[in-house]
Amino acid sequence: MRLEQPITEGRLIRRYKRFLADVELADGQRITAHCPNTGSLLGCQEPGSRVVLRDSQDQKRKLRYTLQAIQVGRHLVNVDTGLPNAVVAEAVLAGRVSELAGYGEMRREVPYGRGSRIDLLLAGGRRRGRCFVEVKSTTLVRGRTALFPDAVTERGVKHLEELMRVVAAGERAVQFFFVSRAAVARFAPADDIDPAYGRTLRRAAARGVEILAYASRVRPDRLELAGELPIDL
């Protein structure tokens, strides 16, 4: 997915109050950018790190810039959780996710279950029935293992329970983990951070919820799905 807004770069001063990040631009100007990530960004907010910002060019907007990516080591990490759903949708429509190929229709943000919205709802085509796809993005990596979540997530547990109810009703459900960086070799639940989520993910897998994980290619002006990752439950 190509990002259309102009890109600028700087150095991270600090990220705080979850949604705010102070950044020093190349010309020395210090600005506050919107950080579109509710997670802890564990391991991804070292002061002085190179950052990529999208410039809305809207002088009336309270925070003109959006924090899009942070460099960790040699790799850019996407921190905008608003982007992965669109990237996954684009890849599915293009047939680049073999497990989700063959459907003739896609809808996004469809209400279902007990007050939830499913990220992607696939139907029709040569496939039978519907497929409910929940997308979770993660920035947390230890060694070469991508992990989710980076903070306790009751909402994530709720979504897994919704997917289990979908399977119990005779339809297909997929939990899709979007790893927001490259140079990873596998995916696993972060049991030490949220044991309840890890237990629920394993229970969901045992009850027929399919688990997928993909790495991504992160560029300043582009975010794309990369290779599928083995999953260690």
C-alpha positions in Angstrom: 0.0 0.0 0.0 1.4 3.3 -1.0 1.0 6.2 1.4 -0.1 9.3 -0.4 0.6 12.1 2.2 4.1 13.7 2.1 6.7 12.1 4.3 9.2 13.8 6.6 11.7 12.4 9.1 13.1 13.4 12.4 14.4 12.0 15.8 12.1 10.9 18.6 12.4 12.9 21.8 9.7 11.1 23.7 6.3 9.3 23.4 3.8 10.0 26.1 0.1 9.9 27.0 -0.1 7.1 24.5 -1.2 9.4 21.6 1.5 12.0 21.7 5.1 12.0 20.5 7.6 14.9 20.6 9.9 14.9 17.6 12.9 17.0 16.4 12.8 17.5 12.7 15.9 17.7 10.5 15.9 21.5 10.6 15.9 21.5 14.4 12.2 22.4 14.8 10.5 20.5 17.6 6.9 19.4 17.0 4.3 17.2 18.7 2.9 14.4 16.5 -0.1 12.2 16.8 0.8 8.6 17.8 -1.9 6.3 16.4 -1.0 3.3 18.6 -2.7 2.3 21.9 -0.1 -0.3 22.8 2.9 0.2 25.0 5.3 0.2 22.0 7.7 -1.8 24.2 11.1 -1.8 22.6 10.1 0.8 20.0 10.4 4.2 21.6 14.1 4.8 22.4 14.8 8.6 22.5 16.9 9.6 19.5 15.5 7.0 17.2 14.9 7.9 13.6 11.2 8.4 12.9 9.0 8.8 9.8 6.1 11.2 9.9 3.1 11.8 7.6 2.5 15.4 7.0 -1.3 16.2 6.6 -0.3 19.7 5.4 -3.5 20.8 7.3 -2.6 24.0 9.2 -5.9 23.9 11.0 -5.4 20.3 12.4 -4.3 20.4 16.0 -1.5 17.9 15.3 -0.4 18.3 11.7 1.9 15.3 11.7 1.2 11.6 12.3 3.9 9.3 13.7 4.1 6.4 11.2 7.3 4.4 11.8 10.2 4.2 14.2 13.6 2.7 13.3 14.7 -0.1 15.7 18.2 -1.3 14.9 18.4 -1.5 11.1 14.7 -1.8 10.5 11.8 0.5 10.3 8.8 -0.6 12.4 5.3 0.6 11.5 3.6 2.0 14.6 0.3 3.2 12.9 -2.3 0.6 13.8 -4.7 2.2 11.4 -2.7 0.9 8.4 -2.5 -2.9 8.7 -6.2 -3.6 8.1 -6.0 -1.8 4.7 -2.7 -3.6 3.8 -4.2 -7.0 4.6 -7.4 -6.2 2.7 -5.3 -5.1 -0.3 -3.2 -8.3 -0.2 -6.2 -10.5 0.1 -7.9 -8.9 -2.9 -4.7 -9.3 -4.9 -4.6 -13.0 -4.0 -1.3 -12.7 -2.0 -2.7 -14.5 1.0 -3.2 -18.1 -0.2 -5.2 -19.1 2.9 -7.8 -16.4 2.2 -7.9 -16.7 -1.6 -11.0 -17.7 -3.6 -13.6 -15.4 -2.0 -15.6 -13.2 -4.3 -16.7 -10.5 -1.8 -15.0 -8.5 0.9 -16.6 -6.2 3.5 -14.8 -4.3 6.2 -15.7 -3.3 9.7 -18.9 -5.3 9.8 -20.9 -5.5 13.0 -21.2 -9.0 14.5 -21.3 -11.0 17.7 -21.8 -9.1 21.0 -21.1 -5.5 20.1 -18.0 -6.2 18.0 -16.9 -5.4 14.4 -15.0 -7.8 12.3 -12.1 -6.3 10.3 -12.7 -8.4 7.1 -15.7 -10.4 6.2 -15.1 -12.6 3.1 -17.9 -14.5 1.3 -18.9 -15.9 -2.1 -16.6 -16.9 -5.0 -15.5 -20.5 -5.1 -15.5 -20.8 -1.3 -18.4 -22.0 0.8 -19.8 -19.9 3.6 -18.2 -16.8 5.2 -14.8 -16.1 6.7 -14.4 -13.7 9.6 -10.9 -12.2 9.8 -9.7 -10.3 12.8 -6.5 -8.4 12.3 -4.1 -7.6 15.1 -0.9 -5.6 14.5 2.2 -6.0 16.7 5.5 -4.2 17.0 7.0 -6.3 19.8 10.0 -8.5 18.8 12.5 -10.4 21.0 15.4 -11.9 19.1 13.7 -13.0 15.9 10.3 -13.8 17.5 7.4 -11.5 17.0 5.0 -11.4 20.0 1.5 -10.2 20.8 0.4 -8.4 22.8 2.7 -5.7 24.2 0.3 -4.9 27.0 -2.6 -6.6 28.7 -5.6 -6.7 26.2 -9.0 -7.5 27.5 -10.3 -6.4 24.1 -8.1 -8.9 22.4 -9.4 -11.7 24.6 -13.0 -10.6 23.7 -12.3 -10.8 20.0 -10.9 -14.4 20.3 -14.1 -15.4 22.2 -16.1 -13.9 19.4 -14.2 -15.9 16.8 -14.8 -19.1 18.8 -18.5 -18.4 18.7 -18.2 -17.9 14.9 -16.6 -21.4 14.5 -19.2 -22.9 16.9 -21.9 -21.6 14.5 -20.3 -23.4 11.6 -18.5 -20.6 9.9 -14.8 -19.9 9.3 -12.8 -17.6 11.6 -9.2 -16.4 11.3 -7.0 -14.5 13.7 -4.5 -12.7 11.5 -1.3 -11.2 13.2 0.3 -8.4 11.2 3.9 -8.1 12.3 4.8 -4.5 11.6 8.4 -5.1 10.6 10.7 -7.4 8.7 13.6 -9.6 9.9 11.5 -11.9 12.1 11.4 -15.7 11.9 8.3 -16.7 13.9 5.3 -15.6 15.9 4.3 -16.5 19.4 1.9 -15.1 22.1 3.6 -12.9 24.8 2.6 -15.1 27.7 4.7 -13.1 30.2 2.9 -9.9 29.4 -0.7 -11.2 29.2 -1.1 -14.9 30.2 -4.8 -14.7 29.8 -4.5 -13.8 26.1 -2.0 -16.6 25.5 -4.3 -19.2 27.1 -7.3 -17.9 25.1 -5.4 -17.9 21.8 -4.4 -21.6 22.4 -8.0 -22.4 23.3 -9.3 -20.7 20.2 -6.8 -22.6 18.0 -7.9 -25.9 19.6 -11.6 -25.0 18.8 -10.9 -24.3 15.1 -10.0 -20.6 14.9 -7.2 -20.4 12.3 -4.1 -18.5 13.3 -2.1 -16.7 10.6 1.0 -14.4 11.0 2.8 -12.4 8.4 5.8 -10.1 8.5 5.7 -6.8 6.6 8.0 -4.6 4.5 8.1 -1.1 5.9 9.3 1.8 3.8 8.8 5.5 4.5 6.2 5.8 1.7 4.9 2.2 1.6 3.7 -0.6 3.8 3.3 -4.1 2.3 2.6 -7.7 3.5 5.7 -9.9 3.3 6.2 -13.6 4.1 4.1 -15.9 6.3 5.6 -16.8 9.7 5.5 -20.1 11.5 3.5 -19.9 14.7 4.7 -21.2 18.0 1.8 -21.9 20.4 
